[in-house]
Each structure stands twice: as structure tokens, then as C-alpha cells.
């Protein structure tokens, strides 16, 4: 038997990571078994047994209810990667310039976002060959400097 799964009654295996992830997210939200059970409309004792790995793998509706109650993506709870074709396709420009995110706890200005994009593009454009490493390094350092100044 694979060391990453627990075989339980009914021949449905449950990944060890599911039990660990369920407990992690429940504790992260400071929820008791009862509170999570009420939110997910699932018996608290069943949740306890899932976390201990002594119940069979839950059905999809139960996993869905747990993920909704915990406000996490199902793929995070069951620890699988989404299928690549299902992922939204965005350019790095769309991600870095037009999405909201924090850098050092602050929302970056548009100038800082554009400088970060420029830095990444410089990294990607670098040949990084023995004969050009020093030139590439100077270009990258200049972009880092410009980006950090824009953050202030």
C-alpha cells in the first residue's frame, strides 16, 4: 500500500493529506468540529473521524461542503493540482499590472507594477552566457534598483 494513503473500510482510500489539510484549515479558521459541522451541514463526529483518518474517503458533495464552509478551493483541501487546461490563461502583464496584490504589505503603485514587469522581462530576456553574464547582471541590477525606488 502507498504510504500516502490510508485504506479504510469500504475500499475507498483517503489521502493522508486530506485529513491533514482538513484539520489545518479548520484550525486556521479557529473552528470547532461542531462549528464546522454546522457550517458544512455535516455531523461534527464525522469531521473528527475524517481528520483522524478513520472514515472512508468522503463523497464529492461532502468535500464541496467542507471546502465552502472553510472558504478554500476544493483542490487545496484534497491536495490535487487543477488540470492545466482548466486554468485561466493570463499574460504576465495582466497578472502583474492589472491584478491587486500586496508587496511588503502595501498595494503597489502602477509605476511599481510596471517596473516589476520590466524587471521580470529583463530576467527572461537575459542570455546568461559566460560572455554576457556581466552585462546581463548590470541590466538586472538597474531594473531592481528602479523597482525598489518605485516601492518607496
N, C-alpha and C positions, 0 to 999 in steps of 0.2 A: 504494500500500500504506500502511496505517495505520502511523504512526511508533512505535506502542506494541507492535507485534508483529513477530516475525521469521518470515519464510516460509522453511521448511526443506524438505528432501526429503520427498516423500510428501504435499505439500499440506496438512499439518496445521500450523497456525500456533501458535506458542508466545508467550504474552505476555512481554514483556521483564521484567515484574515477577516472573514465576515464577522466572526464573533468578536475579534479584537477591534475592528472598525466600529461595530455597533456600540460596544462599551465606550470606546474613545469618544465618539460623537455625543453619546448620551451624557457622559461626564463633562465634556466640554460645554454642553448647554446647561449643566447643573440640574439635570432632570433625574428624578427617582424613576424606578420601574413603573410605579403607579402613574406618575405624571405622563411619562412617555406612552404608556398603555392607553391612557385616556385620550391623548392627542392622536394616536395612531389607530384607535379603536381596536386594540389588541390586548389580550389578557396580560397583566404585569408578570405573572408567573411564567408565561410562555416566553416573554422577553428575557427574563432571568435565565431560563434554560437555554435560550439561543446564545446568550453571552457566554454561558458555561460550556457550550458545545454539546449539550446532552439532548438536544432535539434535532429532528431531521431538518434538512435544508428547507427553509420556508418557501412558500409559493411566491410567484411574482407579485400578486396583489398585496401580500404581507410586506414584502421588501419595499414595494412602492409606497405603502402607507408609512412605513418606518422612515424612509428617506424624506417624504414630505413633512412628517412631524419633526424630524431633525433638521429640516431645511438644508439637505445635502443632495447632491446628484446621486442617482442610483449607482452609477459606475464607481463613485467614490466609496459607497457603502459596501459594494460587493467586490471592489478592487479589480475591476477589469478596465482595459483601455477601450474607449469607444472606437468603432470601426472607422478607419481613416476616411472612407468616402462620406461618412455621415458628418464629419467635422465641417464647420463653415470655412469657406476659403476666403481669407483676407490677406491683403498685401501687408507687408511690414509697415508701410506708410499708414495704412488705415488703422492698424493696431496702435502704433506709437503716437501718431499725430491726432487722431480723432476719437480715441477712447479715453475714458477717465481712469487714472491710476495715480498712486502716490509715489513720490520719491523723497526719501528722508522725512516721511510723514506729511508732506505738503503736495498739493496739486501743482504740477509743473506748468510754467507759462508756455505759451505757444512757441516762443523763441527757444526755450529749453528742450521742448519736444522735437523741434526741427533740428536742433544741434545734436540731440541723441540719435536721431535718424541719420544724420550726416556722419556721425562717428561710426555707427554700425555699417553704413555703406562703405566708408573708408576701410574698415576692417575686412569687409567682404571683397573689396577691390584690390587689396594688397596681394602682391605676388608672393612675398615672404620667401624669396630665394636668397641664397648666400650673397649674391652680388647686389641685392636690393634691400636687404633687411634694414640697414641703417636708414635709408631714405623712407621706407615704409614706417619705421618706428617714429621718425620725426613727424611725419604726417599724422599718425595716430595720436601722438602726444599733443600736437597742436589742437586736434579735434577734442581731445579730453579736456584740455585747458579751456577751450571755448565753451564746451558743455558745462563744466563746473562753474564757470563765471556766470553763465545764464541761470544757474540754480540759485545764486545768491540774491 
